Amino acid sequence: MRTAGRAFARGVTWLRRNAYLALSAACLLLLARVVDFAAPQHVRIDPDQAARVVGDAPWQGFSTASNNANAVQFRATLRRYADAAAPVSGPDARVDATAQILSQPVVTTIMGVEANIEQTVRLDGGDLELHLSLVVTPRADGPRYRGRRRMTVEREFVVERHRRGWLDSSVEKRIHLKLRGVLTVVEGRIQRTVFSVGEHLFALDVEIQRSRG
């Protein structure tokens, strides 16, 4: 009994000396229950509208610094059109002015060496993702013209869809579009590929510039 009494007395003494710890813990529990730390609704940005908030991608031009006769530059302009029924089978300045430029990378390679351009587009609030892959390989194996062979380009373009599940974190993946072939008339021309996903209409324009060196 004496031992139990002494232990109880020590417990009471400890609580008196450290009462502030218990009070602090109670305050923290209360804050956790009543304070919402989420960002206010008016400062949130819908992921599907992020590109529209930021605006068009900056324009990218071809470089004129290379003097390598085998250098080749590719510019891939990806546009999304507000009107899914827009006539976009070929480049049209008036129609293209209504589109949003999502990206416009420029890559440089040399004859016989492939270049790879990869892009990701998020739609439907992030539930749908498009993964675009463009692989191009220029070759100087066409007929001769003004002292050098014309250029041909081996091209592979793949659009892959990733859609998240409704009730879980699973992701459904499938190939939406796959094109492969050889472009024989490329210099001075725009190679356009049009595709749609749901209500979204896209056009990928590939421009090619060969070094004059």
Contacts in CASP RR format, 6 or more apart in sequence:
PFRMAT RR
TARGET T0000
AUTHOR 0000-0000-0000
METHOD contacts of the structure
MODEL  1
MRTAGRAFARGVTWLRRNAYLALSAACLLLLARVVDFAAPQHVRIDPDQA
ARVVGDAPWQGFSTASNNANAVQFRATLRRYADAAAPVSGPDARVDATAQ
ILSQPVVTTIMGVEANIEQTVRLDGGDLELHLSLVVTPRADGPRYRGRRR
MTVEREFVVERHRRGWLDSSVEKRIHLKLRGVLTVVEGRIQRTVFSVGEH
LFALDVEIQRSRG
15 22 0 8 1.000
45 53 0 8 1.000
46 125 0 8 1.000
47 122 0 8 1.000
47 125 0 8 1.000
47 126 0 8 1.000
48 122 0 8 1.000
48 123 0 8 1.000
48 124 0 8 1.000
48 125 0 8 1.000
48 126 0 8 1.000
50 122 0 8 1.000
51 80 0 8 1.000
51 100 0 8 1.000
51 102 0 8 1.000
52 100 0 8 1.000
55 100 0 8 1.000
56 100 0 8 1.000
56 101 0 8 1.000
57 101 0 8 1.000
57 102 0 8 1.000
57 103 0 8 1.000
57 104 0 8 1.000
58 104 0 8 1.000
59 101 0 8 1.000
59 104 0 8 1.000
60 75 0 8 1.000
60 104 0 8 1.000
60 105 0 8 1.000
60 106 0 8 1.000
61 75 0 8 1.000
61 106 0 8 1.000
62 73 0 8 1.000
62 75 0 8 1.000
62 106 0 8 1.000
62 207 0 8 1.000
62 209 0 8 1.000
63 73 0 8 1.000
63 106 0 8 1.000
63 108 0 8 1.000
66 73 0 8 1.000
66 108 0 8 1.000
66 211 0 8 1.000
66 213 0 8 1.000
67 211 0 8 1.000
67 213 0 8 1.000
68 110 0 8 1.000
68 211 0 8 1.000
68 213 0 8 1.000
69 211 0 8 1.000
69 213 0 8 1.000
70 110 0 8 1.000
70 111 0 8 1.000
70 140 0 8 1.000
70 211 0 8 1.000
71 108 0 8 1.000
71 109 0 8 1.000
71 110 0 8 1.000
71 210 0 8 1.000
71 211 0 8 1.000
72 108 0 8 1.000
72 109 0 8 1.000
72 110 0 8 1.000
72 111 0 8 1.000
72 138 0 8 1.000
72 151 0 8 1.000
72 208 0 8 1.000
72 209 0 8 1.000
72 210 0 8 1.000
72 211 0 8 1.000
73 106 0 8 1.000
73 107 0 8 1.000
73 108 0 8 1.000
73 208 0 8 1.000
73 209 0 8 1.000
73 210 0 8 1.000
73 211 0 8 1.000
74 106 0 8 1.000
74 107 0 8 1.000
74 108 0 8 1.000
74 109 0 8 1.000
74 115 0 8 1.000
74 117 0 8 1.000
74 136 0 8 1.000
74 206 0 8 1.000
74 207 0 8 1.000
74 208 0 8 1.000
75 104 0 8 1.000
75 105 0 8 1.000
75 106 0 8 1.000
75 206 0 8 1.000
75 207 0 8 1.000
75 208 0 8 1.000
75 209 0 8 1.000
76 103 0 8 1.000
76 104 0 8 1.000
76 105 0 8 1.000
76 107 0 8 1.000
76 117 0 8 1.000
76 119 0 8 1.000
76 134 0 8 1.000
76 204 0 8 1.000
76 205 0 8 1.000
76 206 0 8 1.000
77 101 0 8 1.000
77 103 0 8 1.000
77 104 0 8 1.000
77 204 0 8 1.000
77 205 0 8 1.000
77 206 0 8 1.000
77 207 0 8 1.000
78 101 0 8 1.000
78 102 0 8 1.000
78 103 0 8 1.000
78 104 0 8 1.000
78 119 0 8 1.000
78 121 0 8 1.000
78 132 0 8 1.000
78 202 0 8 1.000
78 203 0 8 1.000
78 204 0 8 1.000
79 96 0 8 1.000
79 99 0 8 1.000
79 100 0 8 1.000
79 101 0 8 1.000
79 102 0 8 1.000
79 202 0 8 1.000
79 203 0 8 1.000
79 204 0 8 1.000
79 205 0 8 1.000
80 99 0 8 1.000
80 100 0 8 1.000
80 102 0 8 1.000
80 121 0 8 1.000
80 200 0 8 1.000
80 201 0 8 1.000
80 202 0 8 1.000
81 88 0 8 1.000
81 95 0 8 1.000
81 98 0 8 1.000
81 99 0 8 1.000
81 100 0 8 1.000
81 201 0 8 1.000
81 202 0 8 1.000
81 203 0 8 1.000
82 98 0 8 1.000
82 99 0 8 1.000
82 100 0 8 1.000
83 98 0 8 1.000
83 201 0 8 1.000
84 196 0 8 1.000
84 198 0 8 1.000
84 199 0 8 1.000
84 200 0 8 1.000
84 201 0 8 1.000
85 201 0 8 1.000
86 95 0 8 1.000
86 98 0 8 1.000
86 99 0 8 1.000
86 201 0 8 1.000
87 95 0 8 1.000
88 95 0 8 1.000
88 96 0 8 1.000
88 99 0 8 1.000
88 192 0 8 1.000
88 194 0 8 1.000
88 201 0 8 1.000
88 203 0 8 1.000
89 192 0 8 1.000
89 194 0 8 1.000
90 192 0 8 1.000
90 194 0 8 1.000
90 203 0 8 1.000
91 190 0 8 1.000
91 192 0 8 1.000
91 205 0 8 1.000
96 203 0 8 1.000
99 203 0 8 1.000
102 119 0 8 1.000
102 121 0 8 1.000
103 119 0 8 1.000
105 117 0 8 1.000
105 119 0 8 1.000
107 115 0 8 1.000
107 116 0 8 1.000
107 117 0 8 1.000
108 115 0 8 1.000
109 115 0 8 1.000
109 136 0 8 1.000
109 137 0 8 1.000
109 138 0 8 1.000
110 138 0 8 1.000
111 138 0 8 1.000
111 139 0 8 1.000
111 140 0 8 1.000
111 151 0 8 1.000
112 137 0 8 1.000
112 138 0 8 1.000
112 139 0 8 1.000
113 137 0 8 1.000
114 135 0 8 1.000
114 136 0 8 1.000
114 137 0 8 1.000
114 154 0 8 1.000
115 135 0 8 1.000
115 136 0 8 1.000
115 137 0 8 1.000
116 133 0 8 1.000
116 134 0 8 1.000
116 135 0 8 1.000
117 132 0 8 1.000
117 133 0 8 1.000
117 134 0 8 1.000
117 135 0 8 1.000
117 136 0 8 1.000
118 131 0 8 1.000
118 132 0 8 1.000
118 133 0 8 1.000
118 134 0 8 1.000
119 131 0 8 1.000
119 132 0 8 1.000
120 129 0 8 1.000
120 130 0 8 1.000
120 131 0 8 1.000
120 132 0 8 1.000
121 129 0 8 1.000
121 130 0 8 1.000
121 132 0 8 1.000
121 202 0 8 1.000
122 128 0 8 1.000
122 129 0 8 1.000
122 130 0 8 1.000
123 129 0 8 1.000
123 130 0 8 1.000
123 197 0 8 1.000
123 200 0 8 1.000
126 164 0 8 1.000
127 163 0 8 1.000
127 164 0 8 1.000
127 165 0 8 1.000
128 161 0 8 1.000
128 162 0 8 1.000
128 163 0 8 1.000
128 164 0 8 1.000
128 197 0 8 1.000
129 161 0 8 1.000
129 162 0 8 1.000
129 163 0 8 1.000
130 159 0 8 1.000
130 160 0 8 1.000
130 161 0 8 1.000
130 162 0 8 1.000
130 176 0 8 1.000
130 197 0 8 1.000
131 159 0 8 1.000
131 160 0 8 1.000
131 162 0 8 1.000
132 157 0 8 1.000
132 158 0 8 1.000
132 159 0 8 1.000
132 160 0 8 1.000
132 204 0 8 1.000
133 156 0 8 1.000
133 157 0 8 1.000
133 158 0 8 1.000
133 160 0 8 1.000
134 155 0 8 1.000
134 156 0 8 1.000
134 157 0 8 1.000
134 204 0 8 1.000
134 206 0 8 1.000
135 155 0 8 1.000
135 156 0 8 1.000
135 157 0 8 1.000
136 153 0 8 1.000
136 154 0 8 1.000
136 155 0 8 1.000
136 156 0 8 1.000
136 206 0 8 1.000
137 153 0 8 1.000
137 154 0 8 1.000
137 155 0 8 1.000
138 151 0 8 1.000
138 152 0 8 1.000
138 153 0 8 1.000
138 208 0 8 1.000
138 210 0 8 1.000
139 151 0 8 1.000
139 152 0 8 1.000
139 153 0 8 1.000
139 154 0 8 1.000
140 148 0 8 1.000
140 149 0 8 1.000
140 150 0 8 1.000
140 151 0 8 1.000
141 149 0 8 1.000
141 152 0 8 1.000
142 149 0 8 1.000
142 150 0 8 1.000
142 151 0 8 1.000
142 152 0 8 1.000
142 184 0 8 1.000
143 149 0 8 1.000
143 150 0 8 1.000
144 150 0 8 1.000
150 187 0 8 1.000
151 186 0 8 1.000
151 187 0 8 1.000
151 208 0 8 1.000
151 210 0 8 1.000
152 182 0 8 1.000
152 183 0 8 1.000
152 184 0 8 1.000
152 186 0 8 1.000
153 182 0 8 1.000
153 183 0 8 1.000
153 186 0 8 1.000
153 208 0 8 1.000
154 181 0 8 1.000
154 182 0 8 1.000
154 183 0 8 1.000
155 179 0 8 1.000
155 180 0 8 1.000
155 181 0 8 1.000
155 182 0 8 1.000
155 183 0 8 1.000
155 191 0 8 1.000
155 206 0 8 1.000
156 178 0 8 1.000
156 179 0 8 1.000
156 180 0 8 1.000
156 181 0 8 1.000
157 177 0 8 1.000
157 178 0 8 1.000
157 179 0 8 1.000
157 180 0 8 1.000
157 193 0 8 1.000
157 204 0 8 1.000
158 175 0 8 1.000
158 177 0 8 1.000
158 178 0 8 1.000
158 179 0 8 1.000
159 175 0 8 1.000
159 176 0 8 1.000
159 177 0 8 1.000
159 178 0 8 1.000
159 195 0 8 1.000
159 197 0 8 1.000
160 173 0 8 1.000
160 174 0 8 1.000
160 175 0 8 1.000
160 176 0 8 1.000
161 172 0 8 1.000
161 173 0 8 1.000
161 174 0 8 1.000
161 175 0 8 1.000
161 176 0 8 1.000
161 197 0 8 1.000
162 171 0 8 1.000
162 172 0 8 1.000
162 173 0 8 1.000
163 171 0 8 1.000
163 172 0 8 1.000
164 170 0 8 1.000
164 171 0 8 1.000
164 172 0 8 1.000
165 171 0 8 1.000
165 172 0 8 1.000
176 195 0 8 1.000
176 197 0 8 1.000
177 195 0 8 1.000
179 193 0 8 1.000
183 191 0 8 1.000
186 208 0 8 1.000
187 208 0 8 1.000
187 209 0 8 1.000
187 210 0 8 1.000
188 207 0 8 1.000
188 208 0 8 1.000
188 209 0 8 1.000
189 208 0 8 1.000
190 205 0 8 1.000
190 206 0 8 1.000
190 207 0 8 1.000
191 205 0 8 1.000
191 206 0 8 1.000
191 207 0 8 1.000
191 208 0 8 1.000
192 203 0 8 1.000
192 204 0 8 1.000
192 205 0 8 1.000
192 206 0 8 1.000
193 203 0 8 1.000
193 204 0 8 1.000
193 206 0 8 1.000
194 201 0 8 1.000
194 202 0 8 1.000
194 203 0 8 1.000
195 202 0 8 1.000
195 204 0 8 1.000
196 202 0 8 1.000
END
